[in-house]
Amino acid sequence: MSDRTHDSRTANRRTFSTDTRAIEGLPVRLVIALVVGVASLSVMMGMIGDIDGLAATELDAQPQPEVTTPGDQSLDVAVVDPDGSRVADATVIVRGGSARIDGVATAKTDAEGVATVDVDPELGPNQADGTLTIDIKPPAEGDYVDERGNTEVLVVEE
């Protein structure tokens, strides 16, 4: 072989780093399979998202009374789902917000979905009103969550 033949062979070779054809070299079938696969996956994910069994049910607290005064007393807190049905065996947790209580107060809902929580709210000096916050720990059975804020109890000076 002469040097001239060897030079013409190396001149016709391309390296991947200098190839500017991009997707042009992929087989058309591979591109079609990729598009169909992505479309099928999006349809399946949409179907899974529509199944109600996978969704969690948000709980809400309905305290009675919603407005109270400082001093030792009991609050009745009903735990309800979005349909208004009461939920049994949920734990209600009352904490001081801008009104103070000593620690936290807890109670479990009965068969009627109502918990009675004993609290002794206090307001600070020169404070006309304050709030108590309510959290719910859902029962173990069922797909319940408490992610949104619940109704607060307003404490006002007499």
N, C-alpha and C positions, 0 to 999 in steps of 0.2 A: 504494500500500500504506500502510496506516495503521501507526502505532507499536505498536498493540495486536497486530496480526498478526505483526509482526517479533519482539516479545517472546515470543509463544507458540512460535514456531519455535526460538528459541535455548534456551528452557526445556526442550524435549523432546530436545535433543541431549545425548549423553553423551560424555565424553572417556575415553580409555583409562585414565588415571590414577584415575578414579573408578569404573571398571567392576570389580565384585567377583564376577563370574560364573566366573572362572578357566577351567577346561578345558571348561566347558559350551559354549563357542563352537566347539570343535574338531569337525570331522566325525567321525562314528563310524568310518568307513572308515580314516581316518588312525590312530586309536587301535588298531584291529585290526591294521593293517599293522605298526605299531610293536611290538606284542606278539608277532606271528608272527616278525618279523625278529629280535628278541632271543632267542626260543626257538630258532630255526634256528641262530643264531650260537653259542649255548651247546652245541648238539649237535655242530656242526662242530669246535669247540675241544676237546670231549671226545674226538672221534675222532682228532684230530691228536695229542693227548697220549697215546693208547694205542699209537701206532706205535712199535715198538721201534727202528726205524732212526734216529730222532731222538734217542734217549737215549744218553748217554755211559756208558762202562764204567769203573768205579772200579778202580784198580790198588792193590795192597798189596805191601809188602816183607816178605820172610821171611829175616832175617839168620841166619847160622850162623857162629859160636856167638852165642847171645843174651846170654850172660854171659861176660865176658872180664876180663883183668887189664891194668894199665898196661904199656906197652912196645910196641915195634915188632912188628906182626903184620898178617895178612890176614883180611878178613871176606868170606865168600861170601854175597851177597845175591841171593835169587831174587825175581823180579818176577812176580806172579801176578794173574790176573783173578778175579772172584767165583766162577767155576766151578773154580778151581784150576789152570787152564791157564797155563803159563809164557809170558811175552811177551819176544820178542827185540827188540833195537835200542832198548831204553829206557835212559836215562842215570840212574844211581844217584848221588846226592849225599849224602855223609856230613859232618855238621857237629858241632861240639862243642855239647853241651847243658850240663849241670852238670859234665861232664868236659871237659877242653880238648884240642883238637888244633890243630896249626899250620895255619891256613887251612881249606880244605875239601878233601875227597878225592872224586874222581869216577871212575867207570868205566862202560863200556857193557855191556849184557847181550849174551851170545853167542847162538848158535842155540838153546841149551837154556834160555835165559831167566835165566842166572846171571851176575852181575858179581862180579869179585874186586877188592876195594878195599883198598889198603894204608893203614893208619892207625897212629898212635903216640899213643894216648890218655895223658893225664896227669891226676892228681888233685891238688888243691891241698893245702896243709899242713892237717893235722887233718881231712881229708876222707876218710871211709871208703868212699864210693861216689859214682858219678856216671853220667850217661847221654850217649850219642851219638845224635843225631837223624838220621833217614834221610828224604830226599825223593826223588821219582821224577819225571823229565821224560819223559813218554810219547813213544813213537815217532811220527814224522810220519804214517805210515799208520795207519788205524784211528781209532775214536772213543774214545780213552782219556783219562782225567783222573786226577789225584791230588789230590783236594780234602780228604780225611779224613786224620787223623794216621796215621802208620805205626808199626810196632813199633820201639821204641828198643832200643839195645844197652846193657846194664848193665855198667859198669866197676866192679869191686870190688878193693880192696886185698888183696894176698895175705896 
